């Protein structure tokens, strides 16, 4: 029986799935960066020997523009050490803010009290001699009747 990584490696060698190999190299490049930069980068691609780096926030764009030498050195190290990523050669690096990157959505907090249908019935017998207890049970019966309507 074949293992999953063997099947995936065969799939990435097929011409119709060559983008999977590129995508895995892009993910390797992002993983080589620090955790701050990993969170800052939305996606990466190479076109015409230019590395395009999309950021999630404009402040990250400025930070990565200052550290272009770091990006270039990691790209050359990845290119030299990983033969599968030999296509990742870039003379120029362009960092831009991607407005199309989906931002994390804040879930709205539900501050209302949930309302449920009344499932109990007001048909029960009161078998006590205590008058205050009987009044409490009668009050509960009235509340149940009001909730059923």
C-alpha positions in Angstrom: 0.0 0.0 0.0 1.3 3.4 -1.0 1.8 6.1 1.6 0.3 9.6 1.3 3.5 11.4 0.6 4.3 9.0 -2.2 1.0 9.7 -3.9 1.4 13.4 -3.4 4.8 13.4 -4.9 3.5 11.5 -8.0 0.7 14.0 -8.3 3.0 17.0 -8.2 5.1 15.5 -11.0 2.1 15.5 -13.3 2.0 18.6 -15.6 -1.6 19.5 -14.7 -0.6 19.8 -11.0 2.7 21.6 -11.4 1.2 24.5 -9.5 1.2 22.3 -6.3 5.0 22.1 -6.5 5.3 25.8 -6.9 2.9 26.3 -4.0 4.9 24.0 -1.7 8.1 26.0 -2.6 6.3 29.2 -1.7 5.2 27.7 1.6 8.8 26.6 2.3 10.0 30.1 1.7 7.5 31.6 4.1 8.3 29.0 6.7 12.0 29.9 6.6 11.1 33.4 7.7 10.5 34.2 11.4 7.0 33.9 12.9 6.5 37.7 12.7 7.0 37.6 9.0 5.0 34.4 8.6 2.0 36.2 10.0 2.7 39.3 7.9 2.8 37.6 4.5 -0.5 36.8 2.9 0.9 35.1 -0.2 4.0 35.0 -2.4 4.6 34.4 -6.1 7.3 34.7 -8.7 6.8 36.2 -12.1 9.4 37.3 -14.7 12.2 36.8 -12.1 10.5 39.1 -9.7 9.4 38.0 -6.2 6.1 39.5 -5.3 5.3 39.5 -1.6 1.8 40.4 -0.5 1.3 41.6 3.1 -1.7 41.5 5.3 -1.2 45.1 6.7 0.5 48.2 5.3 2.8 48.4 8.3 4.2 45.0 7.5 4.8 46.3 3.9 7.1 48.9 5.4 8.9 46.4 7.6 9.5 44.0 4.8 10.7 46.8 2.5 13.4 47.5 5.1 14.3 43.8 5.2 14.6 43.1 1.5 18.1 41.7 2.0 16.7 39.1 4.4 14.1 38.0 1.8 16.7 37.9 -0.9 19.2 35.8 1.2 16.5 33.3 2.2 15.4 33.0 -1.4 18.9 32.2 -2.6 19.4 29.7 0.2 16.2 27.9 -0.6 17.2 27.9 -4.3 20.6 26.4 -3.6 19.6 23.8 -1.0 16.3 22.6 -2.4 16.5 21.2 -6.0 12.7 21.2 -6.3 12.7 25.0 -5.8 15.2 25.8 -8.5 12.7 27.9 -10.4 12.6 30.4 -7.5 15.2 32.9 -8.8 14.4 36.5 -8.5 16.4 39.6 -9.3 13.9 42.0 -7.8 11.6 41.9 -4.8 8.3 43.8 -4.7 6.4 44.1 -1.5 2.8 45.2 -1.6 -0.3 45.3 0.6 -3.0 43.0 -0.6 -6.4 44.4 0.0 -7.9 41.2 -1.3 -6.5 39.1 1.6 -9.4 38.1 3.8 -9.1 39.6 7.2 -10.1 37.7 10.2 -13.7 38.2 11.0 -14.7 39.1 14.5 -17.7 37.0 15.5 -20.5 39.1 17.0 -21.1 38.4 20.6 -24.7 37.4 21.4 -25.8 39.3 24.4 -29.4 38.2 24.4 -30.8 35.6 26.7 -32.0 32.6 24.7 -35.7 31.9 24.9 -37.1 28.4 24.9 -40.6 27.0 24.5 -42.2 26.0 27.8 -42.3 22.2 27.9 -43.8 21.7 31.4 -47.5 21.7 32.1 -49.4 23.3 35.0 -51.2 20.2 35.9 -49.8 19.0 39.2 -51.2 18.4 42.6 -50.2 20.3 45.7 -50.1 18.1 48.8 -49.0 20.3 51.5 -50.6 22.0 54.5 -48.2 25.1 54.5 -50.1 28.1 53.1 -47.0 30.0 51.9 -45.8 26.9 50.0 -49.2 26.5 48.3 -49.1 30.2 47.2 -45.6 29.6 45.7 -46.9 26.6 43.8 -49.9 28.5 42.5 -47.6 31.3 41.4 -45.5 28.7 39.5 -48.6 27.3 37.9 -49.6 30.8 36.7 -46.1 31.4 35.3 -46.2 28.1 33.4 -49.6 29.0 31.9 -48.4 32.4 30.8 -45.3 30.9 29.1 -47.3 28.3 27.2 -49.3 31.0 25.3 
